[in-house]
Amino acid sequence: MEKKKERKNKYIPNLAEFYFKPDYDWSIEEAKKLFSSKKNKNLDKIFYKDCVDGMRDLLPESIDLIIADPPFGLDFTGKESLYNRNSEYVVDGYQEIKITDYKKFTSRWILEIPRILKTHGSAYIFSGWTNLLPILQSIEESGLILRNHLIWQYNFAVFTKKKFASSHYHILYVVKDEKNVFFNRIKHYETDTWTISRKYKPNQTKNGTKLPNDLVRKCINYSSKPGDLVLDPFTGNATTQIASKGEFRHYIGFEINKNVRETIENNLDSIKEGENYKPYHERISSIEELAKKYPKTYDVYKKKIIKDSNIS
């Protein structure tokens, strides 16, 4: 029997977290400078038009990141009385796609992505499970590369009697060039399942659907730099634009429902440029926080630090 090789260095659970640093980082001043240097009159705007027409107007390789939450083809109006939702606060005009048209609709906008996305760029495409297949097929047809199939697990699943209540969305993380894609590892060990709560705001005026700001910010922070341009083809409540603005990113959005214009403008006015930005090393746990969480590992870390300092 062949002797099992021993590890050169004994594995210490969670020790790597004490040494972890984000791959890329910028101070507030650096982030603001990058953001300001790329300002121009054509950015940070919402265009009220069909997204395919809008995407065709964009210059080739002009977009760093795309975040898309398209209609799911579920015969959904946004006014359904789920969890005491008051339909009076839901803006009219949400446009759903018929199931018979869903593949054609999906192909039209996804096939525009490769032309407008930069070589290092990426896209996050949200989907329910019901019509996931047409999206996967369209991604393959476009030549984009599916890099991760993420799951967003949320609260407030709709009650069902004879099947399991659905409490997740699919997020398809796609890229144009795997070798050159920009990805900022801002957490030591990030999995492909994200648990982020929806906020319950029954009396807030909104479009039919709304993603949590924290969810969209997560996509933005992993896959773009300060000053980068983020596109949302289905603006809705402007969650992507709000998240972008707050993180020192520029944005462009398309929205076919003109009734939601006032809501979008009010939402964008509610946040300042860079309001949520913090250097990434400040977003991870400090050594003190890790010491409280993993006291035994901290003892090992301290000994290693002392040993390394003596050697040097």
C-alpha positions as CSV (number, residue, x, y, z in Angstrom):
1,M,0.0,0.0,0.0
2,E,1.4,3.4,-1.0
3,K,2.1,5.6,2.0
4,K,0.0,8.7,2.1
5,K,2.0,11.9,1.7
6,E,1.8,14.3,4.6
7,R,1.0,17.9,4.1
8,K,4.0,20.1,4.2
9,N,2.1,22.6,6.3
10,K,-0.6,21.4,8.7
11,Y,-4.0,22.8,7.8
12,I,-5.3,25.2,10.4
13,P,-9.1,26.0,10.0
14,N,-9.8,29.6,9.3
15,L,-6.1,30.7,9.5
16,A,-6.1,32.0,5.9
17,E,-8.8,34.6,6.9
18,F,-6.2,36.3,9.2
19,Y,-3.9,36.9,6.2
20,F,-6.5,37.6,3.6
21,K,-6.5,40.9,1.7
22,P,-8.8,41.9,-1.3
23,D,-7.2,41.5,-4.7
24,Y,-7.8,45.1,-5.6
25,D,-8.4,48.1,-3.3
26,W,-8.8,51.8,-3.5
27,S,-9.0,54.5,-0.9
28,I,-12.0,56.8,-0.9
29,E,-9.9,59.5,-2.5
30,E,-8.6,57.1,-5.2
31,A,-12.1,55.8,-5.9
32,K,-13.5,59.3,-6.2
33,K,-10.7,60.4,-8.5
34,L,-11.4,57.4,-10.8
35,F,-15.1,58.1,-10.8
36,S,-14.6,61.8,-11.6
37,S,-12.1,61.2,-14.3
38,K,-14.7,59.2,-16.4
39,K,-17.6,61.6,-16.0
40,N,-19.3,62.8,-19.2
41,K,-22.7,64.0,-20.4
42,N,-23.6,60.6,-21.8
43,L,-23.3,58.7,-18.6
44,D,-25.6,58.3,-15.5
45,K,-28.8,58.4,-17.5
46,I,-31.9,56.3,-17.8
47,F,-33.4,56.0,-21.3
48,Y,-37.1,55.2,-21.6
49,K,-37.0,52.8,-24.5
50,D,-36.9,49.1,-25.5
51,C,-33.6,47.7,-24.2
52,V,-32.6,46.0,-27.4
53,D,-33.0,49.3,-29.3
54,G,-31.0,51.0,-26.6
55,M,-28.2,48.4,-26.5
56,R,-27.8,48.7,-30.3
57,D,-27.2,52.4,-29.9
58,L,-24.2,51.7,-27.5
59,L,-20.6,51.7,-28.7
60,P,-18.8,48.4,-29.1
61,E,-16.9,47.3,-25.9
62,S,-18.2,50.3,-23.9
63,I,-19.7,48.5,-20.9
64,D,-17.7,47.0,-18.0
65,L,-20.6,45.2,-16.2
66,I,-24.2,44.3,-17.0
67,I,-26.8,43.5,-14.3
68,A,-30.0,42.2,-15.8
69,D,-33.3,41.3,-14.0
70,P,-35.6,40.7,-16.9
71,P,-39.3,39.7,-16.8
72,F,-39.6,36.0,-15.9
73,G,-42.5,35.1,-18.2
74,L,-44.8,34.2,-15.3
75,D,-47.9,36.2,-16.1
76,F,-46.9,38.6,-13.2
77,T,-48.3,42.1,-12.9
78,G,-46.6,43.2,-9.6
79,K,-49.9,44.0,-8.1
80,E,-50.6,40.5,-6.6
81,S,-51.6,40.7,-3.0
82,L,-48.5,38.8,-1.6
83,Y,-47.7,39.4,2.1
84,N,-50.2,42.3,2.3
85,R,-48.8,44.1,-0.7
86,N,-50.9,47.2,-1.4
87,S,-51.4,47.4,-5.1
88,E,-51.9,51.2,-4.8
89,Y,-48.1,51.6,-4.3
90,V,-47.2,49.5,-7.4
91,V,-46.7,51.6,-10.5
92,D,-48.9,50.7,-13.5
93,G,-47.3,49.5,-16.7
94,Y,-45.1,46.5,-15.7
95,Q,-44.7,44.6,-18.9
96,E,-44.5,40.8,-18.7
97,I,-43.5,38.5,-21.6
98,K,-45.8,35.7,-22.8
99,I,-44.3,32.3,-22.3
100,T,-44.7,31.6,-26.1
101,D,-42.5,34.6,-26.8
102,Y,-40.0,34.2,-24.0
103,K,-37.2,32.4,-26.0
104,K,-37.3,35.0,-28.8
105,F,-37.4,37.9,-26.3
106,T,-34.5,36.5,-24.3
107,S,-32.3,35.8,-27.4
108,R,-32.9,39.3,-28.7
109,W,-31.3,41.1,-25.7
110,I,-28.7,38.5,-24.7
111,L,-27.3,38.4,-28.2
112,E,-26.5,42.1,-27.9
113,I,-24.2,41.6,-24.9
114,P,-21.0,40.3,-26.6
115,R,-20.7,43.4,-28.8
116,I,-21.1,46.0,-26.1
117,L,-19.2,44.3,-23.3
118,K,-15.5,45.0,-22.8
119,T,-13.1,42.1,-23.0
120,H,-12.6,42.1,-19.2
121,G,-16.4,42.6,-18.6
122,S,-19.0,40.3,-17.1
123,A,-22.8,40.1,-16.6
124,Y,-25.1,38.9,-13.9
125,I,-28.4,37.6,-15.3
126,F,-31.3,36.9,-12.8
127,S,-33.9,34.3,-13.5
128,G,-36.5,32.2,-11.8
129,W,-36.4,28.4,-12.4
130,T,-39.5,28.3,-14.6
131,N,-38.0,29.8,-17.7
132,L,-34.3,29.3,-16.9
133,L,-33.7,27.1,-19.9
134,P,-34.3,29.7,-22.6
135,I,-31.8,32.0,-20.8
136,L,-29.2,29.2,-20.7
137,Q,-29.7,28.5,-24.3
138,S,-29.4,32.1,-25.3
139,I,-26.2,32.5,-23.3
140,E,-24.7,29.5,-25.2
141,E,-25.9,30.9,-28.6
142,S,-24.3,34.3,-27.8
143,G,-20.8,32.8,-27.3
144,L,-20.7,34.1,-23.7
145,I,-19.1,31.9,-21.1
146,L,-21.1,30.7,-18.1
147,R,-18.6,31.1,-15.3
148,N,-20.9,30.5,-12.3
149,H,-24.5,29.5,-11.6
150,L,-25.2,31.3,-8.4
151,I,-28.2,30.9,-6.2
152,W,-29.8,33.8,-4.3
153,Q,-31.7,32.5,-1.3
154,Y,-34.3,35.0,0.0
155,N,-37.0,35.4,2.7
156,F,-40.8,35.8,2.1
157,A,-41.3,32.7,0.0
158,V,-44.9,32.5,-1.3
159,F,-46.9,29.9,0.6
160,T,-47.9,26.8,-1.3
161,K,-50.0,23.8,-0.2
162,K,-48.9,20.9,-2.5
163,K,-45.3,21.8,-3.4
164,F,-42.2,23.3,-1.8
165,A,-42.3,27.1,-1.5
166,S,-39.8,28.7,-3.9
167,S,-37.3,30.9,-2.0
168,H,-34.5,31.4,-4.5
169,Y,-33.5,33.0,-7.7
170,H,-30.8,31.9,-10.2
171,I,-28.0,34.3,-11.0
172,L,-26.0,33.4,-14.1
173,Y,-22.6,34.9,-13.9
174,V,-21.3,35.1,-17.5
175,V,-18.1,36.5,-19.0
176,K,-16.7,37.4,-22.4
177,D,-13.1,36.2,-21.9
178,E,-12.3,33.9,-18.9
179,K,-8.5,34.7,-19.1
180,N,-8.9,38.4,-19.0
181,V,-12.1,38.9,-16.9
182,F,-11.9,41.4,-14.0
183,F,-12.9,39.8,-10.7
184,N,-12.0,41.3,-7.3
185,R,-11.9,38.7,-4.6
186,I,-13.1,40.8,-1.7
187,K,-13.8,37.9,0.7
188,H,-11.6,35.0,1.4
189,Y,-14.1,32.2,0.9
190,E,-17.2,33.2,-1.1
191,T,-19.6,30.5,-2.2
192,D,-22.0,30.4,-5.0
193,T,-25.0,30.5,-2.7
194,W,-25.9,34.0,-1.4
195,T,-28.4,34.5,1.4
196,I,-29.6,38.1,1.4
197,S,-33.0,39.2,2.8
198,R,-35.6,41.1,1.0
199,K,-36.7,44.2,2.8
200,Y,-40.5,44.4,3.5
201,K,-41.7,47.8,2.5
202,P,-45.4,47.6,1.8
203,N,-46.1,51.3,1.6
204,Q,-43.2,52.3,-0.7
205,T,-44.0,53.3,-4.3
206,K,-42.2,50.8,-6.7
207,N,-42.2,49.0,-9.9
208,G,-43.6,45.4,-10.0
209,T,-40.4,43.8,-8.8
210,K,-37.4,44.9,-6.8
211,L,-34.0,43.3,-5.9
212,P,-32.3,44.1,-2.6
213,N,-29.7,46.9,-2.9
214,D,-27.2,44.7,-1.0
215,L,-27.5,41.9,-3.6
216,V,-26.8,44.2,-6.5
217,R,-23.9,45.9,-4.7
218,K,-22.3,42.5,-4.2
219,C,-22.3,41.9,-8.0
220,I,-20.9,45.4,-8.5
221,N,-18.1,45.1,-6.0
222,Y,-16.9,41.8,-7.2
223,S,-17.0,42.6,-10.9
224,S,-16.2,46.3,-11.4
225,K,-13.8,49.0,-10.4
226,P,-14.6,52.6,-9.3
227,G,-15.3,54.7,-12.3
228,D,-16.5,51.7,-14.4
229,L,-19.7,51.8,-16.4
230,V,-22.6,49.5,-15.3
231,L,-25.6,48.8,-17.6
232,D,-29.0,47.6,-16.5
233,P,-31.2,46.8,-19.5
234,F,-34.3,46.5,-17.3
235,T,-34.1,49.4,-14.9
236,G,-37.3,48.9,-12.9
237,N,-36.9,50.7,-9.6
238,A,-33.3,51.8,-10.5
239,T,-31.7,49.5,-7.9
240,T,-28.7,48.9,-10.1
241,Q,-28.3,52.6,-10.7
242,I,-28.6,53.4,-7.0
243,A,-26.1,50.8,-6.1
244,S,-23.7,52.0,-8.8
245,K,-23.9,55.6,-7.8
246,G,-23.3,54.8,-4.1
247,E,-20.2,52.8,-5.0
248,F,-18.6,55.3,-7.3
249,R,-19.6,53.6,-10.5
250,H,-21.2,55.2,-13.5
251,Y,-24.4,53.7,-15.0
252,I,-26.7,53.6,-18.0
253,G,-30.2,52.1,-17.9
254,F,-33.1,51.3,-20.2
255,E,-36.7,51.1,-19.0
256,I,-39.8,50.6,-21.2
257,N,-42.3,51.6,-18.6
258,K,-42.4,55.4,-18.6
259,N,-44.9,55.4,-15.7
260,V,-42.0,54.6,-13.4
261,R,-39.9,57.7,-14.3
262,E,-40.9,59.7,-11.2
263,T,-40.1,56.7,-8.9
264,I,-36.7,56.3,-10.5
265,E,-35.8,59.9,-10.2
266,N,-36.8,60.1,-6.6
267,N,-34.8,56.9,-5.8
268,L,-31.7,58.3,-7.5
269,D,-32.0,61.6,-5.8
270,S,-32.1,59.8,-2.4
271,I,-28.4,58.8,-2.6
272,K,-25.1,60.7,-3.1
273,E,-22.2,59.7,-5.3
274,G,-20.0,57.3,-3.4
275,E,-22.3,57.3,-0.3
276,N,-21.8,53.6,0.3
277,Y,-18.2,53.3,-0.8
278,K,-15.6,52.0,1.7
279,P,-12.1,50.6,0.9
280,Y,-12.4,46.9,0.7
281,H,-10.0,46.1,3.5
282,E,-12.4,47.9,5.8
283,R,-15.3,45.7,4.7
284,I,-13.7,42.4,5.9
285,S,-13.4,41.3,9.5
286,S,-10.5,42.9,11.5
287,I,-7.9,40.8,13.3
288,E,-9.7,41.7,16.6
289,E,-13.0,40.4,15.2
290,L,-11.4,37.2,13.9
291,A,-9.7,36.7,17.3
292,K,-13.0,36.7,19.0
293,K,-14.6,34.4,16.4
294,Y,-11.7,31.9,16.2
295,P,-9.7,32.2,19.5
296,K,-7.7,29.0,19.0
297,T,-6.7,29.9,15.5
298,Y,-5.7,33.4,16.7
299,D,-3.2,31.8,19.1
300,V,-1.7,30.0,16.1
301,Y,-1.6,33.2,14.1
302,K,0.1,35.1,16.9
303,K,2.8,32.4,17.2
304,K,3.4,32.5,13.4
305,I,3.7,36.3,13.4
306,I,6.3,36.2,16.2
307,K,8.2,33.4,14.5
308,D,8.2,35.2,11.2
309,S,9.4,38.4,12.8
310,N,12.2,36.6,14.5
311,I,13.3,35.0,11.2
312,S,13.3,38.4,9.4
